[in-house]
């Protein structure tokens, strides 16, 4: 028997989640399935399916993949999920993400945490949950968005990533020893890739060229670099040649002040052993 919640409404979506929910409902209807029948095939509750269709709960990638498989939608729902994933990124960071996706090289200094491109899923979840002070569906969606960002490093033509990470980021306990060990091991593994260079700024370096905030420089294909600077008032994208040029100089000095890649790997292993 079809329940009222199984009905397919036809209205313009006001969000990516609403678009996903509408496409899911239409595909389910074409397949001749009720929400309960689809839920059984997915091994989810009917309420979970209903909440996704009404945009009360953001879908996860695994959910979208299973629905595509069961409903024969040829990747439609995974493509729609990517829209949801992008929308889950706070508006103030979307410009940053766009620059990241099209950069030919990325130079970054991080004071507090490893760069998002180098975080494990477990570490990212603990970090984002701590910022939100709760575990919820939105944290899961943000974690998936962060993992999706990392796909640029697996492209056939990945950007060159040169990261300087403060020693504090290696020692700040996020999620407990197991999560931290896996994160540090992940840094070692990523640092072995030909297009990724990881250096650590040790406490012993004392004062250095970027104590006043973390920064990222994106080299665009057209040769015009863009600076993302994050300080006490938040993050800002800058293209002023004087400001960006100063940041490029500071980044060069930072790399000279930091440990070499081999020395950095040794320090990471030392922190792992201490854990």
C-alpha positions as CSV (number, residue, x, y, z in Angstrom):
1,X,0.0,0.0,0.0
2,X,1.3,3.5,-0.9
3,X,1.4,5.9,2.0
4,X,1.0,9.7,1.7
5,X,4.8,10.1,2.1
6,X,5.4,8.0,-1.1
7,X,3.7,10.6,-3.3
8,X,6.0,12.5,-5.7
9,X,5.7,16.2,-5.5
10,X,6.6,18.5,-8.5
11,X,8.1,21.8,-7.4
12,X,11.3,23.7,-7.9
13,X,14.0,22.6,-5.5
14,X,15.4,25.3,-3.3
15,X,18.6,23.5,-2.5
16,X,20.9,20.7,-3.8
17,X,19.5,18.4,-1.1
18,X,15.9,19.1,-2.3
19,X,17.0,18.4,-5.9
20,X,18.5,15.1,-4.8
21,X,15.4,14.2,-2.9
22,X,13.1,15.0,-5.8
23,X,15.2,13.0,-8.2
24,X,15.3,10.1,-5.8
25,X,11.5,10.1,-5.4
26,X,11.0,10.2,-9.2
27,X,13.4,7.4,-9.8
28,X,11.8,5.3,-7.0
29,X,8.4,6.0,-8.5
30,X,9.5,5.0,-12.0
31,X,10.9,1.7,-10.5
32,X,7.5,1.0,-9.0
33,X,8.8,1.0,-5.4
34,X,7.4,2.5,-2.2
35,X,9.7,4.2,0.3
36,X,9.4,1.1,2.5
37,X,10.3,-1.3,-0.4
38,X,13.3,0.8,-1.4
39,X,14.4,1.1,2.3
40,X,14.3,-2.7,2.6
41,X,16.6,-3.1,-0.5
42,X,19.0,-0.5,0.9
43,X,18.9,-1.9,4.4
44,X,17.8,1.5,5.7
45,X,14.7,2.5,7.6
46,X,11.7,3.9,5.7
47,X,12.1,7.1,7.8
48,X,15.7,7.5,6.5
49,X,14.5,7.3,2.9
50,X,11.6,9.7,3.6
51,X,14.0,12.2,5.3
52,X,16.3,12.2,2.3
53,X,13.4,12.7,-0.2
54,X,12.1,15.6,1.8
55,X,15.6,17.1,2.3
56,X,15.4,16.8,6.0
57,X,18.5,14.7,6.0
58,X,21.5,15.1,3.6
59,X,22.4,11.9,1.7
60,X,25.7,10.2,2.0
61,X,27.7,9.0,-1.0
62,X,27.2,5.3,-0.2
63,X,23.4,5.9,-0.1
64,X,23.5,7.6,-3.5
65,X,25.6,4.8,-5.0
66,X,23.3,2.1,-3.7
67,X,20.2,4.0,-5.0
68,X,21.8,4.3,-8.4
69,X,22.4,0.6,-8.4
70,X,19.0,-0.4,-7.3
71,X,17.0,2.1,-9.3
72,X,19.1,1.8,-12.5
73,X,19.7,5.6,-12.7
74,X,23.2,5.4,-14.3
75,X,25.0,7.6,-11.8
76,X,22.4,10.3,-11.7
77,X,22.1,10.3,-7.9
78,X,25.9,10.2,-7.3
79,X,26.1,13.3,-9.6
80,X,23.4,14.9,-7.6
81,X,25.1,14.0,-4.4
82,X,28.2,15.9,-5.5
83,X,26.0,19.0,-5.7
84,X,24.9,18.4,-2.2
85,X,28.5,17.9,-1.1
86,X,29.5,21.2,-2.6
87,X,26.6,23.0,-1.1
88,X,27.5,21.6,2.4
89,X,30.7,23.7,2.3
90,X,30.1,27.0,4.1
91,X,29.7,29.9,1.6
92,X,32.8,31.6,2.9
93,X,35.0,28.7,1.8
94,X,33.6,28.1,-1.6
95,X,35.9,30.5,-3.3
96,X,38.8,28.6,-1.7
97,X,37.5,25.3,-2.9
98,X,37.1,26.6,-6.5
99,X,40.7,27.9,-6.5
100,X,41.9,24.5,-5.1
101,X,40.2,22.5,-7.8
102,X,41.7,24.5,-10.7
103,X,45.2,25.2,-9.3
104,X,48.3,23.8,-11.0
105,X,50.2,24.0,-7.7
106,X,49.2,24.6,-4.1
107,X,51.6,26.0,-1.4
108,X,50.3,26.0,2.1
109,X,51.3,26.6,5.7
110,X,49.1,25.2,8.4
111,X,49.6,26.1,12.1
112,X,46.9,24.1,13.8
113,X,45.9,21.0,11.8
114,X,47.3,19.1,8.8
115,X,45.8,20.5,5.5
116,X,42.4,19.3,4.7
117,X,43.8,17.6,1.5
118,X,46.0,15.5,3.8
119,X,43.5,14.5,6.5
120,X,42.2,11.0,7.1
121,X,38.5,10.5,7.2
122,X,38.5,9.6,10.9
123,X,40.6,12.6,11.8
124,X,38.4,15.0,9.7
125,X,35.3,13.6,11.4
126,X,36.7,14.1,14.9
127,X,37.9,17.6,14.0
128,X,34.7,18.7,12.4
129,X,32.6,17.2,15.2
130,X,34.7,19.0,17.8
131,X,34.1,22.3,15.9
132,X,30.4,21.7,15.8
133,X,30.5,20.2,19.4
134,X,28.3,17.3,18.2
135,X,28.1,14.3,15.8
136,X,25.2,14.7,13.3
137,X,24.3,14.2,9.7
138,X,25.8,17.6,8.7
139,X,29.2,16.5,10.1
140,X,29.0,13.4,7.9
141,X,28.2,15.5,4.9
142,X,31.1,17.9,5.6
143,X,33.5,15.0,6.0
144,X,32.4,13.5,2.7
145,X,32.9,16.9,1.1
146,X,36.4,17.1,2.5
147,X,37.2,13.6,1.2
148,X,35.8,14.6,-2.2
149,X,38.2,17.6,-2.3
150,X,41.1,15.1,-2.0
151,X,40.2,13.6,-5.3
152,X,42.3,16.3,-7.1
153,X,45.4,14.6,-5.7
154,X,44.5,11.4,-7.5
155,X,43.8,13.0,-10.9
156,X,45.9,12.1,-13.9
157,X,47.3,15.7,-13.7
158,X,47.3,16.4,-10.0
159,X,48.4,19.8,-8.7
160,X,51.8,20.0,-7.0
161,X,51.2,20.3,-3.3
162,X,53.9,21.7,-1.1
163,X,52.8,21.8,2.5
164,X,54.6,23.2,5.6
165,X,52.9,22.0,8.8
166,X,53.6,23.4,12.2
167,X,54.8,20.8,14.8
168,X,51.8,21.8,16.9
169,X,49.5,20.2,14.3
170,X,51.3,16.9,14.8
171,X,51.0,17.0,18.5
172,X,47.4,18.3,19.0
173,X,45.4,15.2,20.1
174,X,42.4,14.9,17.8
175,X,40.3,11.8,18.3
176,X,42.7,9.9,20.5
177,X,46.0,8.0,19.9
178,X,44.7,5.6,17.3
179,X,43.2,8.4,15.1
180,X,46.4,10.4,15.5
181,X,48.7,7.5,14.7
182,X,46.7,6.8,11.5
183,X,46.8,10.5,10.6
184,X,50.5,10.7,11.0
185,X,51.1,7.5,9.1
186,X,48.9,9.0,6.3
187,X,51.1,12.1,6.2
188,X,54.2,9.8,5.7
189,X,52.4,7.9,3.0
190,X,51.3,11.0,1.1
191,X,54.7,12.6,1.5
192,X,56.1,9.7,-0.6
193,X,54.0,10.7,-3.6
194,X,56.0,12.5,-6.4
195,X,53.7,15.5,-6.5
196,X,53.5,16.1,-2.7
197,X,56.1,17.6,-0.5
198,X,55.6,17.8,3.3
199,X,57.8,19.8,5.6
200,X,57.4,20.3,9.3
201,X,58.1,23.7,11.1
202,X,59.6,22.5,14.4
203,X,59.1,24.2,17.7
204,X,62.9,24.6,17.8
205,X,62.7,27.1,14.8
206,X,61.3,29.7,17.2
207,X,60.0,32.8,15.5
208,X,59.3,32.4,11.8
209,X,57.8,34.1,8.7
210,X,54.2,33.1,9.3
211,X,53.6,33.2,13.0
212,X,50.6,35.6,12.4
213,X,48.5,33.1,10.5
214,X,48.2,30.2,8.1
215,X,48.1,30.9,4.4
216,X,47.7,29.1,1.0
217,X,48.9,30.2,-2.4
218,X,47.3,28.8,-5.5
219,X,49.2,29.0,-8.7
220,X,46.7,29.3,-11.5
221,X,47.2,27.9,-15.0
222,X,47.3,31.5,-16.4
223,X,50.3,32.2,-14.1
224,X,48.5,34.6,-11.8
225,X,48.8,33.3,-8.2
226,X,46.0,33.8,-5.6
227,X,46.5,34.1,-1.9
228,X,44.2,32.7,0.8
229,X,45.1,34.2,4.1
230,X,43.4,33.1,7.4
231,X,43.9,35.3,10.4
232,X,41.9,36.4,13.5
233,X,39.1,37.9,11.3
234,X,38.6,34.9,9.1
235,X,39.8,33.9,5.6
236,X,40.3,36.1,2.6
237,X,41.2,35.5,-1.1
238,X,43.6,38.1,-2.4
239,X,44.9,38.8,-5.9
240,X,46.8,42.1,-5.3
241,X,50.2,41.5,-6.8
242,X,52.0,43.3,-4.0
243,X,50.3,41.3,-1.3
244,X,50.6,38.0,-3.1
245,X,54.2,38.7,-4.0
246,X,55.0,39.2,-0.3
247,X,53.2,36.0,0.6
248,X,55.3,34.1,-2.0
249,X,58.5,35.5,-0.5
250,X,57.3,34.5,3.0
251,X,56.5,31.0,1.8
252,X,60.0,30.6,0.3
253,X,61.5,31.7,3.7
254,X,59.2,29.3,5.5
255,X,60.4,26.3,3.5
256,X,64.0,27.3,4.2
257,X,63.2,27.6,7.9
258,X,61.4,24.3,8.1
259,X,62.9,20.8,8.3
260,X,63.7,19.1,5.1
261,X,61.2,16.5,3.8
262,X,63.4,13.6,5.2
263,X,63.9,15.3,8.5
264,X,60.2,16.1,8.7
265,X,59.4,12.4,8.1
266,X,61.7,11.5,11.0
267,X,60.0,13.9,13.3
268,X,56.6,12.6,12.3
269,X,57.8,9.0,13.1
270,X,59.1,10.3,16.5
271,X,55.7,11.8,17.4
272,X,54.1,8.5,16.4
273,X,56.4,6.6,18.7
274,X,55.6,8.9,21.6
275,X,51.9,8.2,21.1
